[in-house]
Amino acid sequence: MTFSSHRLHSSKPHLNGKATALTRFVDENGVTRCGQRTDDGSTALLVENDDILGSLLFTGETATVAKILAPVVPSQILGIGLNYRKHAKETNMPEPKYPVLFTKGVNSLQHPHDPVVIPRVASDPPEVDFECELAVVLNKAACNVTEEEALTYVGGYTCANDISARRWQGKKGGGQWCRAKTFDTFCPLGPELVTPEIIPDPQTLEIATYLNGEQVQKSNTGDMIFSVAQLISQLSQDCTLPKGTLILTGTPEGVGVARDPPLFLTPGDMVEVEIDRIGKLVNPVVGASAL
């Protein structure tokens, strides 16, 4: 798989004084800020009101980037299951007629480079899995949106890892997925939010997961069963999606639970999600006892 070298920092263009790739970060004074990082990543050009879903106009000021945060604090996190054709095939499941919807708690959000924590209740035997996903953030409320207008509600795209405890996703969770998906740190997000000007068509992106440097998932968002526009439209029917809604659009084939033997995350691992034109989301894995 060949990823575009078109990465953030100032290599992503500024459009009429507006940012196109947003980083939320803590500056040298401990203040949370928002801006577009410069070439070396150590400083950022700030945007108005430090609002990653706002006007994105530059203020002319800069700040030092001390720690990168998840690019948004979402109003809600919606996940989509079985949304890649080859993933449905590897799990021996029929392609769904409608999007398979679940939720993740906002508590599951994790920053780039911070650890995914294996819960004590999901550690023996191992069951925690990786899922690379394209994440979509809405910059305005959506209700009864048509497929044709759906992408105009997108504030940006970023990388997500839909970490999942597989036994809790099955019998231990009573057939409900929320418990399995919503443990603390189970939604790493970042490293930045890339605007639709950089990604006009979200169905053309290469996507991959690396575990300890080895590629374990590899696909293209063109394999989605429901496109980003279809997801926004269908999820918004008679159901208001508030500004800041984060949609995880599904994972491709290669997940650990579908392998023989299964491949699960363990303390000491390093897991990376990479998406073309966005960048790479990197997180170490630790056990709860290490905290």
Secondary structure per residue as TSV (DSSP state, phi and psi in degrees):
chain	resnum	aa	ss	phi	psi
A	1	M	-	360.0	133.8
A	2	T	-	-111.5	120.2
A	3	F	-	-95.2	147.2
A	4	S	-	-62.1	140.4
A	5	S	S	-80.9	2.2
A	6	H	-	-74.5	85.9
A	7	R	-	-102.2	177.9
A	8	L	S	-64.2	-152.7
A	9	H	G	65.0	-159.9
A	10	S	G	-72.1	-3.7
A	11	S	G	-64.7	-23.5
A	12	K	S	-81.9	130.3
A	13	P	-	-68.8	154.4
A	14	H	-	-93.2	132.4
A	15	L	B	-109.2	109.4
A	16	N	T	51.5	44.7
A	17	G	T	76.7	13.1
A	18	K	B	-112.8	147.7
A	19	A	-	-76.3	149.9
A	20	T	S	-122.4	-6.1
A	21	A	E	-146.1	108.6
A	22	L	E	-104.0	134.4
A	23	T	E	-116.8	131.0
A	24	R	E	-96.7	131.5
A	25	F	E	-151.8	165.5
A	26	V	E	-100.7	130.3
A	27	D	-	-87.4	-176.4
A	28	E	T	-65.7	-14.8
A	29	N	T	-101.2	7.3
A	30	G	S	81.6	14.6
A	31	V	-	-96.6	134.6
A	32	T	E	-77.6	125.7
A	33	R	E	-129.5	174.7
A	34	C	E	-141.8	133.8
A	35	G	E	-174.2	-173.9
A	36	Q	E	-107.9	122.3
A	37	R	E	-67.9	148.3
A	38	T	-	-82.7	-179.0
A	39	D	T	-53.5	-45.6
A	40	D	T	-85.7	-3.6
A	41	G	S	79.3	-3.0
A	42	S	S	-85.0	-19.6
A	43	T	E	-131.4	164.9
A	44	A	E	-139.2	144.5
A	45	L	E	-82.2	120.7
A	46	L	E	-78.2	150.7
A	47	V	E	-109.5	162.5
A	48	E	G	-58.5	135.2
A	49	N	G	61.4	12.9
A	50	D	G	49.3	40.0
A	51	D	-	-110.6	109.8
A	52	I	T	-72.3	-14.3
A	53	L	T	-115.0	20.0
A	54	G	S	-97.6	-142.2
A	55	S	-	-72.3	-25.3
A	56	L	-	65.7	16.5
A	57	L	B	-77.1	138.0
A	58	F	E	-72.9	145.6
A	59	T	E	-91.6	-13.9
A	60	G	E	91.0	-2.9
A	61	E	E	-102.5	158.1
A	62	T	E	-126.9	162.5
A	63	A	E	-146.6	154.0
A	64	T	E	-78.6	135.3
A	65	V	-	-90.0	107.6
A	66	A	-	-92.2	-36.1
A	67	K	E	-151.9	130.5
A	68	I	E	-84.2	133.9
A	69	L	-	-107.5	166.8
A	70	A	-	-54.5	136.7
A	71	P	S	-64.9	-23.0
A	72	V	-	-139.9	154.0
A	73	V	-	-104.5	100.5
A	74	P	-	-71.1	154.0
A	75	S	S	-73.1	-30.2
A	76	Q	E	-160.2	158.2
A	77	I	E	-119.9	117.3
A	78	L	E	-109.5	131.7
A	79	G	E	-112.8	151.8
A	80	I	E	-120.9	126.2
A	81	G	E	-97.8	153.6
A	82	L	S	50.6	55.5
A	83	N	-	-113.0	9.1
A	84	Y	B	-119.5	135.3
A	85	R	H	-59.4	-45.9
A	86	K	H	-71.0	-27.7
A	87	H	H	-70.3	-41.8
A	88	A	H	-59.7	-39.2
A	89	K	H	-66.3	-42.7
A	90	E	H	-68.6	-23.7
A	91	T	T	-96.2	5.8
A	92	N	T	57.4	38.3
A	93	M	-	-113.8	144.2
A	94	P	-	-69.8	151.6
A	95	E	-	-65.4	129.2
A	96	P	-	-69.7	150.9
A	97	K	S	-82.7	-23.3
A	98	Y	S	-134.0	156.5
A	99	P	-	-57.9	135.4
A	100	V	E	-88.1	108.6
A	101	L	E	-102.6	137.0
A	102	F	E	-142.8	170.5
A	103	T	E	-120.4	154.0
A	104	K	E	-122.6	139.8
A	105	G	-	-68.3	148.3
A	106	V	G	-62.1	-23.4
A	107	N	G	-60.6	-20.4
A	108	S	G	-78.1	-9.7
A	109	L	E	-60.9	137.6
A	110	Q	E	-137.1	147.3
A	111	H	-	-82.9	158.1
A	112	P	T	-56.5	141.4
A	113	H	T	73.4	-7.6
A	114	D	S	-88.9	157.1
A	115	P	-	-78.7	144.0
A	116	V	E	-80.1	125.2
A	117	V	E	-102.4	121.7
A	118	I	E	-73.6	117.4
A	119	P	-	-65.0	148.9
A	120	R	G	-58.3	-35.6
A	121	V	G	-80.6	2.0
A	122	A	G	-134.5	30.6
A	123	S	T	-109.3	-22.0
A	124	D	T	-139.6	105.0
A	125	P	T	-78.0	167.8
A	126	P	T	-59.3	142.8
A	127	E	-	-152.0	-0.5
A	128	V	E	-86.0	126.6
A	129	D	E	-117.3	160.6
A	130	F	-	-101.0	150.5
A	131	E	-	-151.6	103.9
A	132	C	E	-71.5	138.1
A	133	E	E	-147.8	145.1
A	134	L	E	-79.3	125.4
A	135	A	E	-106.5	140.1
A	136	V	E	-120.7	133.7
A	137	V	E	-116.0	130.1
A	138	L	E	-87.2	135.9
A	139	N	S	-102.2	6.8
A	140	K	S	-158.5	158.8
A	141	A	-	-65.0	141.9
A	142	A	B	-126.4	130.7
A	143	C	S	-148.4	128.7
A	144	N	S	53.4	45.8
A	145	V	-	-81.9	139.5
A	146	T	-	-79.8	157.7
A	147	E	T	-60.6	-36.4
A	148	E	T	-66.0	-32.9
A	149	E	T	-100.2	-2.0
A	150	A	G	-59.5	-41.1
A	151	L	G	-69.8	-15.1
A	152	T	G	-73.3	-9.3
A	153	Y	G	-92.7	-1.8
A	154	V	E	-85.7	124.1
A	155	G	E	-85.9	-28.7
A	156	G	E	173.3	176.2
A	157	Y	E	-126.7	148.3
A	158	T	E	-151.5	176.2
A	159	C	E	-89.4	144.2
A	160	A	E	-137.4	153.9
A	161	N	E	-123.6	107.8
A	162	D	-	-83.7	75.1
A	163	I	-	-60.8	137.5
A	164	S	E	-141.0	132.6
A	165	A	E	-92.4	107.7
A	166	R	H	-68.4	-37.5
A	167	R	H	-69.7	-35.3
A	168	W	H	-69.8	-22.3
A	169	Q	H	-75.1	-20.1
A	170	G	T	-104.5	-120.7
A	171	K	G	-63.7	-38.1
A	172	K	G	-64.8	-24.9
A	173	G	G	-98.2	8.7
A	174	G	T	64.6	25.2
A	175	G	T	86.3	-5.4
A	176	Q	-	-95.1	140.4
A	177	W	S	-89.8	-17.1
A	178	C	H	-58.9	-44.4
A	179	R	H	-59.8	-43.7
A	180	A	H	-64.8	-26.5
A	181	K	H	-102.1	-9.0
A	182	T	-	-119.3	17.2
A	183	F	S	-61.4	153.2
A	184	D	T	-52.7	138.6
A	185	T	T	75.5	6.7
A	186	F	-	-85.0	11.0
A	187	C	E	-136.5	67.4
A	188	P	E	-58.4	141.5
A	189	L	E	-145.5	136.5
A	190	G	E	138.6	-163.5
A	191	P	E	-85.1	-17.4
A	192	E	E	-143.5	167.4
A	193	L	E	-103.9	118.4
A	194	V	E	-102.1	130.6
A	195	T	-	-78.8	163.4
A	196	P	T	-61.2	-18.6
A	197	E	T	-63.4	-32.5
A	198	I	T	-85.3	-31.7
A	199	I	-	-124.1	78.9
A	200	P	S	-70.3	-26.3
A	201	D	-	-127.1	102.7
A	202	P	T	-75.0	0.9
A	203	Q	T	-98.2	22.3
A	204	T	S	-128.6	21.2
A	205	L	-	-101.9	132.5
A	206	E	E	-73.8	141.4
A	207	I	E	-141.6	140.6
A	208	A	E	-154.7	158.1
A	209	T	E	-121.3	141.7
A	210	Y	E	-122.3	133.2
A	211	L	E	-118.0	114.6
A	212	N	T	53.1	39.8
A	213	G	T	86.7	-8.5
A	214	E	E	-99.5	131.5
A	215	Q	E	-70.7	123.4
A	216	V	E	-117.6	-17.5
A	217	Q	E	-134.2	144.1
A	218	K	E	-156.3	122.2
A	219	S	E	-163.3	-168.2
A	220	N	E	-139.6	142.0
A	221	T	G	-63.9	-11.7
A	222	G	G	-66.2	-13.0
A	223	D	G	-85.5	-0.1
A	224	M	B	-61.7	141.7
A	225	I	S	-74.3	-45.3
A	226	F	S	-113.1	122.5
A	227	S	-	-67.7	168.7
A	228	V	H	-57.1	-44.8
A	229	A	H	-62.4	-42.0
A	230	Q	H	-65.0	-39.4
A	231	L	H	-62.2	-49.1
A	232	I	H	-60.3	-44.4
A	233	S	H	-63.5	-50.2
A	234	Q	H	-68.5	-38.7
A	235	L	H	-68.9	-24.5
A	236	S	T	-89.2	-1.6
A	237	Q	T	-69.7	114.3
A	238	D	T	57.5	24.0
A	239	C	S	-148.4	110.1
A	240	T	-	-73.1	126.3
A	241	L	B	-97.9	109.4
A	242	P	-	-69.4	159.4
A	243	K	T	-52.5	137.6
A	244	G	T	90.8	0.2
A	245	T	E	-60.9	131.5
A	246	L	E	-106.9	123.6
A	247	I	E	-112.8	118.9
A	248	L	E	-90.1	119.1
A	249	T	-	-90.3	11.0
A	250	G	-	106.9	160.9
A	251	T	-	-115.0	148.9
A	252	P	-	-83.4	-174.1
A	253	E	S	-66.9	161.4
A	254	G	-	108.5	3.0
A	255	V	-	-61.9	154.7
A	256	G	G	-64.7	-35.8
A	257	V	G	-68.0	-22.9
A	258	A	G	-88.7	-0.7
A	259	R	S	-89.7	161.8
A	260	D	S	-129.3	104.0
A	261	P	S	-76.4	163.4
A	262	P	-	-59.8	153.0
A	263	L	-	-124.3	110.4
A	264	F	-	-118.2	160.5
A	265	L	-	-73.5	141.5
A	266	T	-	-136.3	156.5
A	267	P	T	-54.2	137.0
A	268	G	T	100.0	-14.3
A	269	D	-	-71.9	160.7
A	270	M	E	-126.6	123.0
A	271	V	E	-117.2	136.0
A	272	E	E	-131.8	136.2
A	273	V	E	-113.9	130.0
A	274	E	E	-128.0	132.4
A	275	I	E	-130.4	133.8
A	276	D	T	-53.1	135.9
A	277	R	T	70.5	2.3
A	278	I	T	-114.2	-57.7
A	279	G	E	137.5	-156.8
A	280	K	E	-125.3	130.6
A	281	L	E	-102.9	119.4
A	282	V	E	-119.8	131.2
A	283	N	E	-143.3	131.7
A	284	P	E	-76.3	165.0
A	285	V	E	-118.9	131.5
A	286	V	E	-132.7	162.9
A	287	G	E	-89.2	156.8
A	288	A	G	-60.4	-29.7
A	289	S	G	-69.0	-16.4
A	290	A	G	-80.9	-10.4
A	291	L	-	-89.7	360.0
